[in-house]
Amino acid sequence: MWAGLGAFGLTLVLSLQIVLMRVGLRRRQAAEAKALARWRPVLNAAVVGELPAEDGAGLPPLPPGDRQPFLRLWVHLQGSVRGEAGETLNTLARRLRLDDESLAMLARGPRSARLLGALVLGHLRERRAWPGLLELATDADSTLSLTALWALVRIDPEAAAGYLTPLFIEREDWALSHVAGILQQASAPAAGVLARLLPTLDETKLPRALRIAEALRLTLPPAVLGVALDSPAVPVVLAALRNVLTPETVGQVRRLLAHPDWQVRVQAARALGRVGEREDAERLAALLRDPQWWVRYRAAEALRDLPALRRPELAALQAALSDRFASDMLAQVMAEGSPA
């Protein structure tokens, strides 16, 4: 009986707690809706360049309860505007002293507040946030750390590239898509940092560094790329071949067409399709007889995409092939690339 009464009492307490939480959520949602109704017109006017009078005159007061909803809406608008509209939103935020508010959130707020503060300070390009963002960049929480890194790039792309590029190479738990998105605004300085770092990296770190360069579509120095193409490590060679965008290393690419690893032959064929010459048509045609299907397919694609080979010449090459499977593969790829 006592166990049943105890369970019944606990159920009542839990039910009451759920009701109180629900009431609190409704109140917060209502307060946020009122705040947005007050501030949305002001922010929309700022987006089109209509700011209140200087020194904040004409602005309604921003009570503490309105700050979080305001900042969330402000960040949302910043993500959808460019140029002068973004600068006008920055001016509005500074007039409301939200730069200081965001610095305080970054320093001692809960997780959600620190995340919001980092986003605001990044859009504001607030130099005073640099030390706090550097500390947050090493946080174990990947969302917080990547947001801090994004803000650092927004504030100072040159300085951030020197700090972030080695960190991105070390932290393999960070997705390359996120890394590339963050470094996109600092691609030029990141290219210089990668060019300096690549000769010093061992074969365990070199593939990730090369994949970062590939994601950013960077043109690496031929001397640096050539060393990677000559590496005995297959992952390094594969990553290097994906970065071949200019013809300076075409000789090494040609030699890799005969590599014992079929994945290297695949990437070598693709690279030759980007930077090869007319004479490379014969080399690629020889790969159409490769025992690996993917090698034959990529070789056919490379022939189709070879800059120096015109469509009639490609058709003549396909007609001259004596191997039926090679001819069929090239015909299939030519049909795939034909306009509908």
N, C-alpha and C positions, 0 to 999 in steps of 0.2 A: 504493500500500500504506500509506504513512504517513498519507495523508488518511483512509483507511478506519479505521486504528487510532485516529487522533485523534477521528473521529466516534464510534467505539465507546466510547472513554474518556469523552467528553463525555456520551454516553447513560447510561453507568454512574453518572457523578457526578449527573446530573439525576435518575435513578431513586433514588439514595440520598437526595438532598435531599427528594424527594417522600415517601419512607418516613419520614424524620426528621420532616417536617412533620406527617404523619399521626399518628405516635406522640405528638408534642407536643400535637396537637389532642385525642387521646384522653385524655391525662393531664390537660389543662385541663378537659375535660368531666367527668372523674371527680372532680377536685377541686371543681368547681363543684357537682356533684350532692351531694357530702358536705357542702359548706357549706350548701346549701339544706335538706338533711335536718336539719342542726343548728338552723337559724334559722327555718325555716317555722313550726314550732309556736310559737315565741316571737312571731313577727309575727302569726300568726293569733289568738293569745291577746290581743295588744294591740288588734287590731281589735274584739274584743268587750269591751274595757275592762279586761282583766286584765294589769296591769303588775307586774313584780317590785318588790321593796321599794325605797324611796327611795334616791337616790344610786347607783343601778345595782347594789345588792346583789342577789344571786341571778341576775344575768345571766352567761351564759358569756362567756369572753374572746373578743374579736373579732380574730383574727390578721389580718395584712395580706392574706393570700391570700383571706380571706373577704369583704373589704370590697366589692369590685366586685359579686360575686353578691348579697350582702345588699342593696346599694343598688338594684340592678336590680329585685329582688323588692319592695323597699320602694316604689319608684316605681310599679311595676305595681299594688300594693295601693292606693296613694294615688289612682290614677286611677279606682278602682272603689268608693271609699267617700266619704262625705260627713259633715260635721258633727263630732260628738264622736270618732268613730273616727279621722278624719284627725288631729285634735289629739293623740290618744293615740299614734299612730304618730310624730308630731313629737316628743313627749316622749321616746319611746324612742330616736329618732335623736340627740337632744341629749344624753341620758345616755351614749350611746356615743361622744360627741364627733365625730359625723359631720358636724356643721355646719362644724367646723374642717377636717376632711378634705375636704369638698366645696369649701370656699374655696380650698384648696391645689390641688385638681384644676382648678378654674376658672382659676386664675392661670397654671399651668405644665404642665398635663397634655396628653396627645395629644388629637386631635379627639374620640374617643369618650369620654374621661374628662371633657373640658370640657362636652360635651353632657350627660352624666349629672350632672355637678356643677351645671349650670344648672337642670336639672329638680329636683334635690333642694333647692337653695336657694330655688327658686320655691315649692315646697310648704311649706318651712319658713318662708317670708316673712322671710328673713334680710336685715336692713337693711345689714349689713356688705358684702353682695355687690353693692350698688348700683353702685359705681364700675366693678368688673370686668364687670358685665353691660352697662353703658353702652358700654364698650369693645367687648365682644363683639357688641353690636347693630349695629355698623358693619362687621362682618366680611363679606367677599365671599361666604362660604359661606351660602347662604340658610337651610339647616337650622339652623346655629348661630345666625345672627342672629335668626331668628324665634323660636327657643326662648328666647333671651335676652330678647326683647321680651315674650314670654309671662310669663317670670319677673318682669320689672319690673312688669307689671300686677298680678301676684299680691302683690308686696311692697307697693306703694303705688299704688292705682288713680288717685288724684287727680293725683299728680305724674307718673305714667307717661302719662296721657292728654295732658297738656300737651306732653310730649316726643315721644310716638309719633304722634299724629295728623298733625302736619305731615310727619313722616318717611314715614308710610304714603301720604300724598298724593304725595310726591316719588318714592317707589320703585314705579314702575309694574310692575316685574318681580315683585313679590310678589302672589300671587293674592288676590283679594278675599275668597274663602272663608276663607283663613288670617287675613287682616286682621280680618274680622268676628269670627272665633272668638276671637282674642286680645283684641279690644276689648270683647267682650260683657260682661266683668266690670267694665268701666269705661264703660258706655254713657252714664250720666248726665254725668260730667265730659267725655266725648268730645263729647256734644251741645253743651255750652257752648263747647268749643274750636272745633268746626266752625262754630257760629254766628258766632264772632268772625273766623274765617279766611275764610269764604265771600265776604264783600264785598271782600276784598283780593286774591283769586285772579284770574289772567287766564283767558282762555277755553280755554287748553290744560290747565290743572290743575283747573278747575271741574268738568268731568264726572266725574272720578275721585272728587273730594271728595263730590259728590252721590251717587255710587254707593255710597260707604262709608256715608253717612247712610241710604241705602235698605237696605243689607244689615243695618244695626243697627236698622232700623225706628224711626228717630228722627223726632220731630215738629219740623221746623224752623220758626223764626219766620216768620210770613206775609210780613213785609217783605223778608226775605232771599230767600225762595222766589219772591216776586213779581218781584224784579229778575232772577232766573235765567229765569223764564218769559217775560220780555220781551226776552231776549237775541236778537240776530240769528243767533247760531250754533246750528245745528240740534242738534249733540251736547249742548250745554248745555240746550236746551229739552227734549230727550228725557229727560235725566237728571232735570231738575226735575219733569217731569210724573210720573215714577215715585215722587216723594216727596210728591205731593199726597195727604194723608190727612185733612185737615180742610177745611171749606167756605169758609174765608176768601178763598181765591184762585179760587173757582169762576167768577167773571166772566172772568178771564184764560183759564181752561180752555175756557170756551164759545167765546171768540174764536179759539182755536187749532183748533177743529173745522174751520175753513175754511183752515187753513194749506196752502200749496202743496205741501209735502213730505208724502207719504202716511204716512211713519213717524210724523210728529208727529200726524197725524189719528188714527192707531191709538192712540197713547198718550193723546191727549186724550179719546178715547172711553172708554178704560179708566178714566182718572181720574174722568170724569163718572159712570161707573157706581158709583164708590166714594162720591162726595160730592154727586152731583146731587140735584135736586128733581123733583117731579112734572112741572113745566113743561119739564124737559129731555127728556122722552120724545119730543116733536116734533122736537127738534134731532137726537136720536139716530136717530129714524126716517128723517130726511132722509139720514143717512149710509148707510142701507141701500141707497141707489142709487149709492153711490160706485163709480167705475170699478175701484178696487183691491179684490180679494177680501178681503184681510186687514182692510181698513177696515170692510167690510160685516160681517165675522164678529165683530170686536171691538165694533162698534156693537150688534149683536144681543145679544152677551153683556152689554154694559153695560145694555141695556134689561131683560134678564132679572134683573140684579143690582141695578137701581136701587132704593134703599131705600124710596122713596115709592110705588112702583108694585106693586100686588098682582097676583096671578096672573090673576084674571078680567079685570082691565083690560088686562093684557098680551095675553091671548087676543083681546079685542075689538079691540085695536090691530092685531094680526096679521090679523084677518078684514077690517079696513077698508083694508088696503094694496092699492093698485091695481096696483103693480108686481109681477109674478109672481115675479121673482128675489128681490126684497126679502122677499116673503111666505114664499118657500121657505127663505130664510136664517134668518128669525126662527123659523119652525116647526122647523127643524133644531136650533137652539140651545135652544129650549124643550124639545125632546125629550131633548137631552143632559142638561139640568138636572133632568129629571123623576126621581123616585125609582123604583128598579127594582121 
